[in-house]
Amino acid sequence: MSPLWIVRRIGFYVLITLVLAFFAVPMLWLASAPFDSKPGLGLRWPDWTWRNVVATFDHPYALTSLLNSLVLCVIATVVTTVLAALAAYALSRVRIPGRDLLLYLLLLLSSVVTGTAAMVPIFVMMLQLGLINSQFGTALVIAGGMLPAAIFILKDFMDAVPRSYEESARVFGASPRQVLSHVVLPVARPGVATIFVWAFVNAWGNFLLPFLLMRDVGQQPAAVLLRTLYDEGGSANLTVIPVFSLLYSIPVVVLYLFVNKRYGFRFHGGIKS
């Protein structure tokens, strides 16, 4: 072993340690600060107490905002997954002139025309439709922003389903709806699960659109309410924020554990041609 090799190995392990610390320290703070009698921005061994939890549950909008986030995300995720599956299947099976160009244009436009760029027209449109402070309307806007990328991703999974499966089902008298629901979707289920998790996480962390369209604080989701958790002096309310942040992270973690147990995040189909 040469000195240069030893220096490289030491540098590699130091880099890995710094990267792990970068991600581990916030997680450790999130796990300890909610139960610390004097929570701060630094990481220390907590002085255990339930006072922060009680204060968070006593907050007039904390639990309501989490429920609002859940409703908003379920609607946006279901709409995105269902419409993306139908559109991806149609684009995969129907030969449309310029189909690939259309897909790339949809993906490009969804990346270039961000929520910030479309903020004013979206607000004006929702105001004219009377959908301000509407959870369903806000969820539809969020779903519309995710659809192009969802269709683009899911189409590859639909392309991997052998057409012979569908032809065999039609020979036995299956209708187009039965072919899609009983043949195509079960085979492409890992792709549908991918889109479901991706859409839920994106909708759960969305701040701009709910902040723009949900003006009533009682209907705002948790991502928007988090910015209001300050005390009378304008400082961050470290009694409520740690517990609220911990509660806010639970649904995404539970969804990850469920999908990981079901699929192991090995999103491949094992299809035999």
N, C-alpha and C positions, 0 to 999 in steps of 0.2 A: 504494500500500500504506500503510494507516494504521498508526500505532504499536500500536493495539489488535490489529490482525491479526498483526503481527510477534510480539507477546507471546504470542498464542494459539498460533502455529506453534512458537515456542520451547518453550512449555509442553507442547505435544503431543509433540514429539520427545524432550524430557526424560523424559516419562512412558513413551514407548515404549522408551527406552534403559534405564530402571529395570526395566521388566517383562522385557525381554530379559536383563538382567543377573541378575535373580532366578532365571530358569530356566537360564541359561547357566553360571553359576558352579558349581552342584552338578555339572553334566555335565562341566565342565572338571576339577573335583576328582576325579571318578570316573575320568576318563581318565588323569590324571597321578599321583595318589597311589599306585596299585598298584605303580608302578615307581620310587618315591622311596625312597632309603635311610633317610630320616628323615621318614616321613609324619606330617602333623599335620592339624589341623582347618582350617587356612588354605590358601589357594591360592598356590602358588609354582612356579617352574620346578623340575622334579624332578632330583634327583641319581640318575641312572639306575642301576637294579640289578634283578636277578631274585630277590633274597633273599626278598622278600615272596611271590612266586609259589611258590617252593619251600616256604616255611613254610606256606602255605595248603594245598598239596597234601599236606604231611606231617600236617596236622590229621586226627585219626582219624575225624571225622564230616563234614567239609566236603563232599567229593565224594559221600558216601553220601546226605547230606541233599538235594543237588541232584537225585540220581536219585529219591529218594523224592518230591520235589516234582513231578518229571516224570510219574511213575507216577500220583500222586494227581490231577494236573491232566488227564491223558489220560482217565482213567476218568470223572471228573466232567464233563469237556467232552463226551465222546461220549454219556454218558447224558443230559445236558441237551439236546444238539442233537437226538438221535434222538427222545426223548420229546416235546420241544417241537414238533418237526415233525409228529409223528403227532397230537398233541392240537390243534395249531393248524389242521391240515387238517380234522379232525373238526368243530371249532367253526366253521370257515369254511363248511363245506358242509352240515352238519346243522342244521336249524332246531329249536333247543331253546328252550322258553319261559324267558325270563329269562337268555338266553345272555350278553348284553352286561353285565347286572348281575353275573353270575357272574365274568366277566373282571375287572371293576373291583374286585369284592370280593377276588379272588385277589391282584391287584396291591396293593390297599390293605393286606391282611393281611401280605403279604410285606414291605411297607415299615414297618408299625407294629410287628409282632412281629419284632424284630431278633434277631440271634444272642445278644446280651447278655440280652435278656428271656427267651429260651427256653433259656438255658444249663443250668439245673438239670434241667428235664424231658428235654432231649435227653441229658444225661449219664446220668440214671437209666434212660431207655429203652435206651440203648446198653449200659449195664452189665448190664441184665437180659437183653438179647439176646446177651451175650458178645462184643460187637463193639468193646470197648476195645482199642486198639493194632491195629486192623484198618484197613489202608489202603482196602480196598474199602468197608467200612462208613462210614468217614469221608468218602470220595468220594461215597457215596450221600447223606449228610446235606448236603454242600455242594451237590450237584446239586439236591436237594429245595428248598433255599433259593433257587436261581436259576431254577427252573422257572416260577413264576408270571409273572415279568417276561419270560422268554424266550418263553413262549406268547403273552403280550400283544403283544410286538413282532412275532413271526413271523406272527401271524394277519393282520396288515395285508398282508404279502407274499403270503399265500395268497389273500386276497380279491382281489388284483390279477391273479391268474391267470384268464383268461377261461374260463368254463364250456364254451364251444364247443370248446375244445381237448380236454377230457375226453369230451364227447359224440362227437366225431369218433373218438377212440381206442376208445370202446365200440362204435361202429358196426363197426369192424374187428376186434372180438372181444377187445379187451384186458380183462384181469381187473382188479378194483379195485387189486390190488397193482401191476400193471403200469402202470395209470393214474397211480398216485402216484409210482412210481419212475422212469418213463420220460417222463412228461408234466409233472406238477405240480412235482416237485422240480428238474428242470433249469431250468424257467422261474423258480422261486423261489430259485435257487441263490445269488444275491447276499444274500438275506435269511438263508439258512442259514449263509453265510460270516460274516455280521455276528454272528449268535448264537454261532458257533464261536469267533470272536476274543474277543467279549465274555465268554463263559463261561470261556475259558482264562485271560484276564487276571484275572478275578475270583477264580478258583480258585488261581492262582499267587500272588496277594498275600494270600490268606486266612490270617489268623493265629489267630483266636480258636478256631475249631472244631478245627483240628489240635492246638493247644496244650491244648485240653480233652480230646480223645479219644485222642491219641497220647502215652502216658506214657513209653514206651521211647525214650530219646534216639537209639538206633540206627535208629528208624523215623520220627523227626520230620522234617518237611520243612524247607527252607532258611529259610522265613519264621520258623519257631519257633527254629531253631538260632541265628539271627542275634542273638537276645537274650542268648545265653550266651557270646558272644565277648568275654570280659573277661580281663584278666591277673590276677596274684595280688593286686595292690593294689586291685582293683575298678574300674580304669580301662578304657576301651574299648581293645581290642587292635587298634591301628591298623596292625599288621603284617599281620593276617589280614583285617580288615574291608574294606579297600578292594578287595583282589583278590576276596574272596568276593562283595562287592556287584557287581563288574564281571561275574563269572561268573553271578550271579543275574539280571542284566538281559539276558543274551544271548538266552535262548529267546524272550522277549517281543519283542525287537527283530527276531530272525530271522522270527518269525511275522508281524510287521507288514510287513517287507520282502517276504515271500512273497505275502501277501494284497494288498499295494499293487501288486506287479508283475502279479498275476493279475487284479485288479479295478480298481486305481487308486483304491480307496475311492470309486468312483462307483457307489454301490449303487442303481442304478435299472435296471429291466428292459428298457425299450425295447419294451414289449408293444403290439401292434397289435390293437385290438378288431375 
